[in-house]
Amino acid sequence: MYDWVYIYELEGNVKPQIPYLADQDYIGFWKEANFSFLFFRKEKRALLQELSLPFRSELVIRHEDWESGQSLDLLTVGRITIHPPWKIPSAREGIHICIDPCMAFGSGYHATTKGCLTLIDELFQNFIPSKVLDLGTGTGILSIACLKMGAQTAYCVDYNNLSAATAQKNRTMNGVEENLHLWMGDASDFLYIEADLLIANMHFQVLDQITDQEPFYSKKYYILSGLIGNEGYLIEEKLKKRLRLLDKRHENFWFSYLFQASP
Protein backbone atom coordinates (compact mmCIF):
# COMPACT_ATOMS: atom_id res chain seq x y z
CA MET A 1 0.00 0.00 0.00
CA TYR A 2 1.22 3.49 -0.84
CA ASP A 3 0.90 6.70 1.16
CA TRP A 4 3.73 9.17 0.74
CA VAL A 5 6.16 8.71 -2.15
CA TYR A 6 9.71 10.09 -2.13
CA ILE A 7 11.04 10.83 -5.62
CA TYR A 8 14.75 11.42 -6.15
CA GLU A 9 16.42 12.70 -9.30
CA LEU A 10 20.05 11.81 -10.01
CA GLU A 11 22.33 12.32 -12.95
CA GLY A 12 23.34 9.24 -14.89
CA ASN A 13 22.12 5.64 -14.92
CA VAL A 14 21.35 4.26 -11.46
CA LYS A 15 20.51 0.73 -12.66
CA PRO A 16 23.86 -0.85 -11.59
CA GLN A 17 23.22 0.33 -8.00
CA ILE A 18 19.67 -1.08 -7.77
CA PRO A 19 20.69 -4.27 -5.85
CA TYR A 20 22.19 -1.98 -3.19
CA LEU A 21 19.16 0.36 -3.11
CA ALA A 22 16.25 -2.09 -3.34
CA ASP A 23 15.22 -2.41 0.31
CA GLN A 24 11.65 -2.85 1.63
CA ASP A 25 10.87 0.82 0.91
CA TYR A 26 12.01 0.73 -2.72
CA ILE A 27 9.23 1.15 -5.32
CA GLY A 28 11.17 1.42 -8.56
CA PHE A 29 13.08 3.70 -10.90
CA TRP A 30 12.99 4.99 -14.41
CA LYS A 31 15.66 6.38 -16.64
CA GLU A 32 15.00 9.33 -18.92
CA ALA A 33 17.78 10.74 -21.09
CA ASN A 34 20.81 11.18 -18.80
CA PHE A 35 18.83 11.18 -15.55
CA SER A 36 17.44 8.54 -13.18
CA PHE A 37 14.34 8.92 -11.01
CA LEU A 38 14.06 6.72 -7.91
CA PHE A 39 10.84 6.10 -5.97
CA PHE A 40 10.65 5.08 -2.29
CA ARG A 41 7.98 4.83 0.40
CA LYS A 42 10.25 6.53 2.95
CA GLU A 43 12.94 9.19 2.99
CA LYS A 44 16.27 7.92 1.56
CA ARG A 45 18.30 11.03 0.87
CA ALA A 46 21.25 10.02 3.05
CA LEU A 47 21.44 6.61 1.35
CA LEU A 48 21.38 8.12 -2.13
CA GLN A 49 24.02 10.70 -1.31
CA GLU A 50 26.44 7.82 -0.76
CA LEU A 51 26.25 7.01 -4.48
CA SER A 52 28.74 8.30 -7.00
CA LEU A 53 25.97 9.82 -9.12
CA PRO A 54 25.29 13.57 -8.65
CA PHE A 55 22.12 14.20 -6.58
CA ARG A 56 19.76 16.75 -8.20
CA SER A 57 16.43 16.96 -6.37
CA GLU A 58 13.91 15.43 -3.97
CA LEU A 59 10.11 15.57 -4.25
CA VAL A 60 7.66 14.22 -1.66
CA ILE A 61 4.03 13.71 -2.68
CA ARG A 62 1.02 11.60 -1.77
CA HIS A 63 0.61 8.64 -4.09
CA GLU A 64 -3.01 9.64 -4.71
CA ASP A 65 -1.79 12.96 -6.14
CA TRP A 66 0.31 10.96 -8.59
CA GLU A 67 -2.73 8.76 -9.33
CA SER A 68 -5.25 11.30 -10.62
CA GLY A 69 -5.98 12.57 -7.11
CA GLN A 70 -7.56 9.34 -5.86
CA SER A 71 -6.37 6.63 -3.49
CA LEU A 72 -6.29 3.08 -4.83
CA ASP A 73 -9.46 1.11 -4.09
CA LEU A 74 -11.97 -1.08 -5.90
CA LEU A 75 -12.90 0.40 -9.29
CA THR A 76 -15.61 -1.00 -11.55
CA VAL A 77 -15.82 -0.13 -15.26
CA GLY A 78 -18.58 -2.04 -17.03
CA ARG A 79 -18.01 -5.75 -16.35
CA ILE A 80 -14.45 -5.12 -15.14
CA THR A 81 -13.45 -4.66 -11.50
CA ILE A 82 -9.91 -3.46 -10.79
CA HIS A 83 -8.37 -3.82 -7.34
CA PRO A 84 -4.95 -3.32 -5.75
CA PRO A 85 -3.24 -6.45 -4.37
CA TRP A 86 -3.95 -5.40 -0.78
CA LYS A 87 -7.73 -5.14 -1.29
CA ILE A 88 -9.37 -8.28 -2.69
CA PRO A 89 -13.06 -7.98 -3.70
CA SER A 90 -15.44 -10.21 -1.76
CA ALA A 91 -17.73 -10.84 -4.74
CA ARG A 92 -16.24 -12.77 -7.65
CA GLU A 93 -18.80 -11.94 -10.34
CA GLY A 94 -17.56 -10.26 -13.49
CA ILE A 95 -13.95 -9.83 -14.57
CA HIS A 96 -11.44 -9.09 -11.81
CA ILE A 97 -8.02 -7.55 -12.47
CA CYS A 98 -5.36 -7.07 -9.82
CA ILE A 99 -3.20 -4.02 -10.59
CA ASP A 100 -0.34 -2.59 -8.58
CA PRO A 101 0.42 0.57 -10.59
CA CYS A 102 3.66 1.34 -8.76
CA MET A 103 4.50 4.72 -10.35
CA ALA A 104 3.57 3.70 -13.90
CA PHE A 105 0.55 4.91 -15.87
CA GLY A 106 -2.58 2.76 -15.73
CA SER A 107 -4.31 2.35 -12.37
CA GLY A 108 -7.71 2.67 -14.04
CA TYR A 109 -8.66 5.99 -12.48
CA HIS A 110 -7.51 8.35 -15.21
CA ALA A 111 -10.19 9.30 -17.74
CA THR A 112 -8.17 7.87 -20.63
CA THR A 113 -7.73 4.45 -18.99
CA LYS A 114 -11.39 4.32 -18.00
CA GLY A 115 -12.35 5.33 -21.53
CA CYS A 116 -10.26 2.50 -22.99
CA LEU A 117 -11.68 -0.04 -20.53
CA THR A 118 -15.22 1.06 -21.39
CA LEU A 119 -14.55 0.62 -25.11
CA ILE A 120 -12.83 -2.74 -24.57
CA ASP A 121 -15.89 -3.95 -22.66
CA GLU A 122 -18.13 -2.69 -25.48
CA LEU A 123 -16.08 -4.28 -28.27
CA PHE A 124 -15.68 -7.66 -26.56
CA GLN A 125 -19.45 -8.06 -26.24
CA ASN A 126 -19.64 -8.20 -30.05
CA PHE A 127 -16.20 -9.35 -31.19
CA ILE A 128 -13.38 -11.03 -29.28
CA PRO A 129 -9.99 -10.24 -30.84
CA SER A 130 -7.57 -13.13 -30.81
CA LYS A 131 -4.43 -10.97 -30.86
CA VAL A 132 -4.01 -7.56 -29.21
CA LEU A 133 -1.20 -5.06 -29.77
CA ASP A 134 -0.96 -2.66 -26.82
CA LEU A 135 1.31 0.32 -27.49
CA GLY A 136 2.28 2.33 -24.41
CA THR A 137 1.07 -0.46 -22.14
CA GLY A 138 1.99 1.22 -18.83
CA THR A 139 0.93 -1.16 -16.06
CA GLY A 140 -0.43 -3.66 -18.60
CA ILE A 141 -3.98 -3.07 -17.38
CA LEU A 142 -5.62 -2.89 -20.82
CA SER A 143 -3.97 -6.03 -22.18
CA ILE A 144 -4.74 -7.94 -19.00
CA ALA A 145 -8.39 -6.88 -19.35
CA CYS A 146 -8.43 -8.14 -22.95
CA LEU A 147 -6.92 -11.49 -22.00
CA LYS A 148 -9.35 -12.00 -19.14
CA MET A 149 -12.22 -11.22 -21.51
CA GLY A 150 -11.18 -13.86 -24.02
CA ALA A 151 -8.26 -12.63 -26.15
CA GLN A 152 -5.61 -15.30 -26.76
CA THR A 153 -2.44 -13.20 -26.99
CA ALA A 154 -1.38 -9.66 -26.10
CA TYR A 155 1.77 -7.98 -27.36
CA CYS A 156 2.70 -5.08 -25.06
CA VAL A 157 5.21 -2.31 -25.72
CA ASP A 158 6.47 0.57 -23.57
CA TYR A 159 9.63 2.66 -23.81
CA ASN A 160 9.76 3.26 -20.03
CA ASN A 161 11.70 0.70 -17.99
CA LEU A 162 9.54 1.20 -14.88
CA SER A 163 6.37 0.60 -16.90
CA ALA A 164 7.85 -2.59 -18.36
CA ALA A 165 8.81 -3.85 -14.89
CA THR A 166 5.37 -2.97 -13.50
CA ALA A 167 3.54 -4.69 -16.37
CA GLN A 168 5.70 -7.77 -15.85
CA LYS A 169 4.70 -7.91 -12.18
CA ASN A 170 1.02 -7.39 -12.97
CA ARG A 171 0.91 -10.13 -15.61
CA THR A 172 2.26 -12.55 -12.99
CA MET A 173 -0.31 -11.48 -10.37
CA ASN A 174 -3.07 -12.07 -12.92
CA GLY A 175 -1.75 -15.41 -14.17
CA VAL A 176 -1.31 -14.36 -17.81
CA GLU A 177 2.47 -14.83 -18.14
CA GLU A 178 2.15 -17.20 -21.11
CA ASN A 179 -0.22 -14.96 -23.05
CA LEU A 180 1.14 -11.46 -22.42
CA HIS A 181 4.38 -10.75 -24.26
CA LEU A 182 6.27 -7.64 -23.22
CA TRP A 183 8.95 -5.49 -24.87
CA MET A 184 10.68 -2.21 -24.16
CA GLY A 185 10.97 0.01 -27.20
CA ASP A 186 9.48 2.62 -29.50
CA ALA A 187 5.85 2.05 -30.49
CA SER A 188 6.51 2.74 -34.17
CA ASP A 189 8.96 -0.20 -34.31
CA PHE A 190 6.21 -2.70 -33.42
CA LEU A 191 3.44 -1.68 -35.81
CA TYR A 192 4.32 -4.63 -38.07
CA ILE A 193 2.91 -7.11 -35.50
CA GLU A 194 -0.29 -8.77 -36.73
CA ALA A 195 -3.23 -8.08 -34.44
CA ASP A 196 -7.01 -7.91 -34.49
CA LEU A 197 -7.04 -5.00 -32.05
CA LEU A 198 -4.53 -2.18 -31.64
CA ILE A 199 -4.68 -0.22 -28.39
CA ALA A 200 -2.71 3.01 -28.01
CA ASN A 201 -3.22 5.20 -24.95
CA MET A 202 -0.44 7.67 -25.62
CA HIS A 203 0.52 11.30 -26.08
CA PHE A 204 -0.86 13.09 -29.12
CA GLN A 205 2.60 13.54 -30.66
CA VAL A 206 3.23 9.78 -30.65
CA LEU A 207 -0.25 8.95 -31.94
CA ASP A 208 0.14 11.49 -34.71
CA GLN A 209 3.44 9.89 -35.68
CA ILE A 210 2.33 6.25 -35.73
CA THR A 211 -0.89 7.05 -37.61
CA ASP A 212 1.28 8.38 -40.44
CA GLN A 213 2.73 4.89 -40.97
CA GLU A 214 1.02 2.40 -43.28
CA PRO A 215 1.47 -0.69 -41.01
CA PHE A 216 -0.76 1.06 -38.47
CA TYR A 217 -3.76 0.47 -40.76
CA SER A 218 -3.39 -3.31 -40.97
CA LYS A 219 -5.55 -4.12 -37.92
CA LYS A 220 -9.30 -4.83 -37.61
CA TYR A 221 -10.12 -2.62 -34.62
CA TYR A 222 -8.46 0.31 -32.83
CA ILE A 223 -8.89 1.81 -29.37
CA LEU A 224 -7.07 5.12 -29.03
CA SER A 225 -6.80 7.53 -26.12
CA GLY A 226 -4.47 9.95 -24.37
CA LEU A 227 -5.99 12.88 -26.25
CA ILE A 228 -7.18 16.08 -24.63
CA GLY A 229 -9.32 18.82 -26.15
CA ASN A 230 -8.52 19.68 -29.74
CA GLU A 231 -6.02 16.81 -29.99
CA GLY A 232 -8.95 14.39 -30.06
CA TYR A 233 -10.59 16.27 -32.91
CA LEU A 234 -7.38 16.27 -34.94
CA ILE A 235 -6.81 12.51 -34.60
CA GLU A 236 -10.50 11.78 -35.16
CA GLU A 237 -10.63 13.71 -38.41
CA LYS A 238 -7.35 12.18 -39.57
CA LEU A 239 -8.42 8.60 -38.94
CA LYS A 240 -11.94 8.95 -40.34
CA LYS A 241 -10.30 9.21 -43.76
CA ARG A 242 -9.09 5.61 -43.39
CA LEU A 243 -11.19 4.02 -40.61
CA ARG A 244 -14.82 3.85 -39.47
CA LEU A 245 -15.58 5.53 -36.14
CA LEU A 246 -17.73 3.22 -33.97
CA ASP A 247 -17.79 5.06 -30.66
CA LYS A 248 -16.28 8.03 -28.84
CA ARG A 249 -16.10 8.64 -25.09
CA HIS A 250 -14.94 11.71 -23.20
CA GLU A 251 -14.43 12.69 -19.58
CA ASN A 252 -12.91 15.93 -18.30
CA PHE A 253 -11.88 16.90 -21.85
CA TRP A 254 -10.03 13.57 -22.38
CA PHE A 255 -11.16 11.59 -25.43
CA SER A 256 -11.12 7.86 -26.22
CA TYR A 257 -12.06 6.31 -29.57
CA LEU A 258 -13.09 2.96 -31.01
CA PHE A 259 -12.42 2.59 -34.73
CA GLN A 260 -12.90 -0.27 -37.18
CA ALA A 261 -11.06 -0.93 -40.41
CA SER A 262 -13.11 0.24 -43.38
CA PRO A 263 -14.69 -2.53 -45.50
C-alpha positions as a Markdown table, in Angstrom:
| # | Residue | x | y | z |
|---|---|---|---|---|
| 1 | Met | 0.0 | 0.0 | 0.0 |
| 2 | Tyr | 1.2 | 3.5 | -0.8 |
| 3 | Asp | 0.9 | 6.7 | 1.2 |
| 4 | Trp | 3.7 | 9.2 | 0.7 |
| 5 | Val | 6.2 | 8.7 | -2.1 |
| 6 | Tyr | 9.7 | 10.1 | -2.1 |
| 7 | Ile | 11.0 | 10.8 | -5.6 |
| 8 | Tyr | 14.8 | 11.4 | -6.1 |
| 9 | Glu | 16.4 | 12.7 | -9.3 |
| 10 | Leu | 20.0 | 11.8 | -10.0 |
| 11 | Glu | 22.3 | 12.3 | -13.0 |
| 12 | Gly | 23.3 | 9.2 | -14.9 |
| 13 | Asn | 22.1 | 5.6 | -14.9 |
| 14 | Val | 21.4 | 4.3 | -11.5 |
| 15 | Lys | 20.5 | 0.7 | -12.7 |
| 16 | Pro | 23.9 | -0.8 | -11.6 |
| 17 | Gln | 23.2 | 0.3 | -8.0 |
| 18 | Ile | 19.7 | -1.1 | -7.8 |
| 19 | Pro | 20.7 | -4.3 | -5.8 |
| 20 | Tyr | 22.2 | -2.0 | -3.2 |
| 21 | Leu | 19.2 | 0.4 | -3.1 |
| 22 | Ala | 16.3 | -2.1 | -3.3 |
| 23 | Asp | 15.2 | -2.4 | 0.3 |
| 24 | Gln | 11.7 | -2.8 | 1.6 |
| 25 | Asp | 10.9 | 0.8 | 0.9 |
| 26 | Tyr | 12.0 | 0.7 | -2.7 |
| 27 | Ile | 9.2 | 1.1 | -5.3 |
| 28 | Gly | 11.2 | 1.4 | -8.6 |
| 29 | Phe | 13.1 | 3.7 | -10.9 |
| 30 | Trp | 13.0 | 5.0 | -14.4 |
| 31 | Lys | 15.7 | 6.4 | -16.6 |
| 32 | Glu | 15.0 | 9.3 | -18.9 |
| 33 | Ala | 17.8 | 10.7 | -21.1 |
| 34 | Asn | 20.8 | 11.2 | -18.8 |
| 35 | Phe | 18.8 | 11.2 | -15.6 |
| 36 | Ser | 17.4 | 8.5 | -13.2 |
| 37 | Phe | 14.3 | 8.9 | -11.0 |
| 38 | Leu | 14.1 | 6.7 | -7.9 |
| 39 | Phe | 10.8 | 6.1 | -6.0 |
| 40 | Phe | 10.7 | 5.1 | -2.3 |
| 41 | Arg | 8.0 | 4.8 | 0.4 |
| 42 | Lys | 10.3 | 6.5 | 3.0 |
| 43 | Glu | 12.9 | 9.2 | 3.0 |
| 44 | Lys | 16.3 | 7.9 | 1.6 |
| 45 | Arg | 18.3 | 11.0 | 0.9 |
| 46 | Ala | 21.2 | 10.0 | 3.1 |
| 47 | Leu | 21.4 | 6.6 | 1.3 |
| 48 | Leu | 21.4 | 8.1 | -2.1 |
| 49 | Gln | 24.0 | 10.7 | -1.3 |
| 50 | Glu | 26.4 | 7.8 | -0.8 |
| 51 | Leu | 26.2 | 7.0 | -4.5 |
| 52 | Ser | 28.7 | 8.3 | -7.0 |
| 53 | Leu | 26.0 | 9.8 | -9.1 |
| 54 | Pro | 25.3 | 13.6 | -8.6 |
| 55 | Phe | 22.1 | 14.2 | -6.6 |
| 56 | Arg | 19.8 | 16.7 | -8.2 |
| 57 | Ser | 16.4 | 17.0 | -6.4 |
| 58 | Glu | 13.9 | 15.4 | -4.0 |
| 59 | Leu | 10.1 | 15.6 | -4.3 |
| 60 | Val | 7.7 | 14.2 | -1.7 |
| 61 | Ile | 4.0 | 13.7 | -2.7 |
| 62 | Arg | 1.0 | 11.6 | -1.8 |
| 63 | His | 0.6 | 8.6 | -4.1 |
| 64 | Glu | -3.0 | 9.6 | -4.7 |
| 65 | Asp | -1.8 | 13.0 | -6.1 |
| 66 | Trp | 0.3 | 11.0 | -8.6 |
| 67 | Glu | -2.7 | 8.8 | -9.3 |
| 68 | Ser | -5.2 | 11.3 | -10.6 |
| 69 | Gly | -6.0 | 12.6 | -7.1 |
| 70 | Gln | -7.6 | 9.3 | -5.9 |
| 71 | Ser | -6.4 | 6.6 | -3.5 |
| 72 | Leu | -6.3 | 3.1 | -4.8 |
| 73 | Asp | -9.5 | 1.1 | -4.1 |
| 74 | Leu | -12.0 | -1.1 | -5.9 |
| 75 | Leu | -12.9 | 0.4 | -9.3 |
| 76 | Thr | -15.6 | -1.0 | -11.6 |
| 77 | Val | -15.8 | -0.1 | -15.3 |
| 78 | Gly | -18.6 | -2.0 | -17.0 |
| 79 | Arg | -18.0 | -5.7 | -16.4 |
| 80 | Ile | -14.5 | -5.1 | -15.1 |
| 81 | Thr | -13.4 | -4.7 | -11.5 |
| 82 | Ile | -9.9 | -3.5 | -10.8 |
| 83 | His | -8.4 | -3.8 | -7.3 |
| 84 | Pro | -4.9 | -3.3 | -5.8 |
| 85 | Pro | -3.2 | -6.4 | -4.4 |
| 86 | Trp | -3.9 | -5.4 | -0.8 |
| 87 | Lys | -7.7 | -5.1 | -1.3 |
| 88 | Ile | -9.4 | -8.3 | -2.7 |
| 89 | Pro | -13.1 | -8.0 | -3.7 |
| 90 | Ser | -15.4 | -10.2 | -1.8 |
| 91 | Ala | -17.7 | -10.8 | -4.7 |
| 92 | Arg | -16.2 | -12.8 | -7.7 |
| 93 | Glu | -18.8 | -11.9 | -10.3 |
| 94 | Gly | -17.6 | -10.3 | -13.5 |
| 95 | Ile | -13.9 | -9.8 | -14.6 |
| 96 | His | -11.4 | -9.1 | -11.8 |
| 97 | Ile | -8.0 | -7.6 | -12.5 |
| 98 | Cys | -5.4 | -7.1 | -9.8 |
| 99 | Ile | -3.2 | -4.0 | -10.6 |
| 100 | Asp | -0.3 | -2.6 | -8.6 |
| 101 | Pro | 0.4 | 0.6 | -10.6 |
| 102 | Cys | 3.7 | 1.3 | -8.8 |
| 103 | Met | 4.5 | 4.7 | -10.3 |
| 104 | Ala | 3.6 | 3.7 | -13.9 |
| 105 | Phe | 0.6 | 4.9 | -15.9 |
| 106 | Gly | -2.6 | 2.8 | -15.7 |
| 107 | Ser | -4.3 | 2.4 | -12.4 |
| 108 | Gly | -7.7 | 2.7 | -14.0 |
| 109 | Tyr | -8.7 | 6.0 | -12.5 |
| 110 | His | -7.5 | 8.3 | -15.2 |
| 111 | Ala | -10.2 | 9.3 | -17.7 |
| 112 | Thr | -8.2 | 7.9 | -20.6 |
| 113 | Thr | -7.7 | 4.4 | -19.0 |
| 114 | Lys | -11.4 | 4.3 | -18.0 |
| 115 | Gly | -12.3 | 5.3 | -21.5 |
| 116 | Cys | -10.3 | 2.5 | -23.0 |
| 117 | Leu | -11.7 | 0.0 | -20.5 |
| 118 | Thr | -15.2 | 1.1 | -21.4 |
| 119 | Leu | -14.5 | 0.6 | -25.1 |
| 120 | Ile | -12.8 | -2.7 | -24.6 |
| 121 | Asp | -15.9 | -3.9 | -22.7 |
| 122 | Glu | -18.1 | -2.7 | -25.5 |
| 123 | Leu | -16.1 | -4.3 | -28.3 |
| 124 | Phe | -15.7 | -7.7 | -26.6 |
| 125 | Gln | -19.5 | -8.1 | -26.2 |
| 126 | Asn | -19.6 | -8.2 | -30.0 |
| 127 | Phe | -16.2 | -9.3 | -31.2 |
| 128 | Ile | -13.4 | -11.0 | -29.3 |
| 129 | Pro | -10.0 | -10.2 | -30.8 |
| 130 | Ser | -7.6 | -13.1 | -30.8 |
| 131 | Lys | -4.4 | -11.0 | -30.9 |
| 132 | Val | -4.0 | -7.6 | -29.2 |
| 133 | Leu | -1.2 | -5.1 | -29.8 |
| 134 | Asp | -1.0 | -2.7 | -26.8 |
| 135 | Leu | 1.3 | 0.3 | -27.5 |
| 136 | Gly | 2.3 | 2.3 | -24.4 |
| 137 | Thr | 1.1 | -0.5 | -22.1 |
| 138 | Gly | 2.0 | 1.2 | -18.8 |
| 139 | Thr | 0.9 | -1.2 | -16.1 |
| 140 | Gly | -0.4 | -3.7 | -18.6 |
| 141 | Ile | -4.0 | -3.1 | -17.4 |
| 142 | Leu | -5.6 | -2.9 | -20.8 |
| 143 | Ser | -4.0 | -6.0 | -22.2 |
| 144 | Ile | -4.7 | -7.9 | -19.0 |
| 145 | Ala | -8.4 | -6.9 | -19.3 |
| 146 | Cys | -8.4 | -8.1 | -23.0 |
| 147 | Leu | -6.9 | -11.5 | -22.0 |
| 148 | Lys | -9.4 | -12.0 | -19.1 |
| 149 | Met | -12.2 | -11.2 | -21.5 |
| 150 | Gly | -11.2 | -13.9 | -24.0 |
| 151 | Ala | -8.3 | -12.6 | -26.2 |
| 152 | Gln | -5.6 | -15.3 | -26.8 |
| 153 | Thr | -2.4 | -13.2 | -27.0 |
| 154 | Ala | -1.4 | -9.7 | -26.1 |
| 155 | Tyr | 1.8 | -8.0 | -27.4 |
| 156 | Cys | 2.7 | -5.1 | -25.1 |
| 157 | Val | 5.2 | -2.3 | -25.7 |
| 158 | Asp | 6.5 | 0.6 | -23.6 |
| 159 | Tyr | 9.6 | 2.7 | -23.8 |
| 160 | Asn | 9.8 | 3.3 | -20.0 |
| 161 | Asn | 11.7 | 0.7 | -18.0 |
| 162 | Leu | 9.5 | 1.2 | -14.9 |
| 163 | Ser | 6.4 | 0.6 | -16.9 |
| 164 | Ala | 7.8 | -2.6 | -18.4 |
| 165 | Ala | 8.8 | -3.8 | -14.9 |
| 166 | Thr | 5.4 | -3.0 | -13.5 |
| 167 | Ala | 3.5 | -4.7 | -16.4 |
| 168 | Gln | 5.7 | -7.8 | -15.9 |
| 169 | Lys | 4.7 | -7.9 | -12.2 |
| 170 | Asn | 1.0 | -7.4 | -13.0 |
| 171 | Arg | 0.9 | -10.1 | -15.6 |
| 172 | Thr | 2.3 | -12.6 | -13.0 |
| 173 | Met | -0.3 | -11.5 | -10.4 |
| 174 | Asn | -3.1 | -12.1 | -12.9 |
| 175 | Gly | -1.8 | -15.4 | -14.2 |
| 176 | Val | -1.3 | -14.4 | -17.8 |
| 177 | Glu | 2.5 | -14.8 | -18.1 |
| 178 | Glu | 2.1 | -17.2 | -21.1 |
| 179 | Asn | -0.2 | -15.0 | -23.1 |
| 180 | Leu | 1.1 | -11.5 | -22.4 |
| 181 | His | 4.4 | -10.7 | -24.3 |
| 182 | Leu | 6.3 | -7.6 | -23.2 |
| 183 | Trp | 8.9 | -5.5 | -24.9 |
| 184 | Met | 10.7 | -2.2 | -24.2 |
| 185 | Gly | 11.0 | 0.0 | -27.2 |
| 186 | Asp | 9.5 | 2.6 | -29.5 |
| 187 | Ala | 5.8 | 2.0 | -30.5 |
| 188 | Ser | 6.5 | 2.7 | -34.2 |
| 189 | Asp | 9.0 | -0.2 | -34.3 |
| 190 | Phe | 6.2 | -2.7 | -33.4 |
| 191 | Leu | 3.4 | -1.7 | -35.8 |
| 192 | Tyr | 4.3 | -4.6 | -38.1 |
| 193 | Ile | 2.9 | -7.1 | -35.5 |
| 194 | Glu | -0.3 | -8.8 | -36.7 |
| 195 | Ala | -3.2 | -8.1 | -34.4 |
| 196 | Asp | -7.0 | -7.9 | -34.5 |
| 197 | Leu | -7.0 | -5.0 | -32.1 |
| 198 | Leu | -4.5 | -2.2 | -31.6 |
| 199 | Ile | -4.7 | -0.2 | -28.4 |
| 200 | Ala | -2.7 | 3.0 | -28.0 |
| 201 | Asn | -3.2 | 5.2 | -24.9 |
| 202 | Met | -0.4 | 7.7 | -25.6 |
| 203 | His | 0.5 | 11.3 | -26.1 |
| 204 | Phe | -0.9 | 13.1 | -29.1 |
| 205 | Gln | 2.6 | 13.5 | -30.7 |
| 206 | Val | 3.2 | 9.8 | -30.6 |
| 207 | Leu | -0.2 | 8.9 | -31.9 |
| 208 | Asp | 0.1 | 11.5 | -34.7 |
| 209 | Gln | 3.4 | 9.9 | -35.7 |
| 210 | Ile | 2.3 | 6.2 | -35.7 |
| 211 | Thr | -0.9 | 7.1 | -37.6 |
| 212 | Asp | 1.3 | 8.4 | -40.4 |
| 213 | Gln | 2.7 | 4.9 | -41.0 |
| 214 | Glu | 1.0 | 2.4 | -43.3 |
| 215 | Pro | 1.5 | -0.7 | -41.0 |
| 216 | Phe | -0.8 | 1.1 | -38.5 |
| 217 | Tyr | -3.8 | 0.5 | -40.8 |
| 218 | Ser | -3.4 | -3.3 | -41.0 |
| 219 | Lys | -5.5 | -4.1 | -37.9 |
| 220 | Lys | -9.3 | -4.8 | -37.6 |
| 221 | Tyr | -10.1 | -2.6 | -34.6 |
| 222 | Tyr | -8.5 | 0.3 | -32.8 |
| 223 | Ile | -8.9 | 1.8 | -29.4 |
| 224 | Leu | -7.1 | 5.1 | -29.0 |
| 225 | Ser | -6.8 | 7.5 | -26.1 |
| 226 | Gly | -4.5 | 9.9 | -24.4 |
| 227 | Leu | -6.0 | 12.9 | -26.3 |
| 228 | Ile | -7.2 | 16.1 | -24.6 |
| 229 | Gly | -9.3 | 18.8 | -26.2 |
| 230 | Asn | -8.5 | 19.7 | -29.7 |
| 231 | Glu | -6.0 | 16.8 | -30.0 |
| 232 | Gly | -8.9 | 14.4 | -30.1 |
| 233 | Tyr | -10.6 | 16.3 | -32.9 |
| 234 | Leu | -7.4 | 16.3 | -34.9 |
| 235 | Ile | -6.8 | 12.5 | -34.6 |
| 236 | Glu | -10.5 | 11.8 | -35.2 |
| 237 | Glu | -10.6 | 13.7 | -38.4 |
| 238 | Lys | -7.4 | 12.2 | -39.6 |
| 239 | Leu | -8.4 | 8.6 | -38.9 |
| 240 | Lys | -11.9 | 8.9 | -40.3 |
| 241 | Lys | -10.3 | 9.2 | -43.8 |
| 242 | Arg | -9.1 | 5.6 | -43.4 |
| 243 | Leu | -11.2 | 4.0 | -40.6 |
| 244 | Arg | -14.8 | 3.9 | -39.5 |
| 245 | Leu | -15.6 | 5.5 | -36.1 |
| 246 | Leu | -17.7 | 3.2 | -34.0 |
| 247 | Asp | -17.8 | 5.1 | -30.7 |
| 248 | Lys | -16.3 | 8.0 | -28.8 |
| 249 | Arg | -16.1 | 8.6 | -25.1 |
| 250 | His | -14.9 | 11.7 | -23.2 |
| 251 | Glu | -14.4 | 12.7 | -19.6 |
| 252 | Asn | -12.9 | 15.9 | -18.3 |
| 253 | Phe | -11.9 | 16.9 | -21.8 |
| 254 | Trp | -10.0 | 13.6 | -22.4 |
| 255 | Phe | -11.2 | 11.6 | -25.4 |
| 256 | Ser | -11.1 | 7.9 | -26.2 |
| 257 | Tyr | -12.1 | 6.3 | -29.6 |
| 258 | Leu | -13.1 | 3.0 | -31.0 |
| 259 | Phe | -12.4 | 2.6 | -34.7 |
| 260 | Gln | -12.9 | -0.3 | -37.2 |
| 261 | Ala | -11.1 | -0.9 | -40.4 |
| 262 | Ser | -13.1 | 0.2 | -43.4 |
| 263 | Pro | -14.7 | -2.5 | -45.5 |
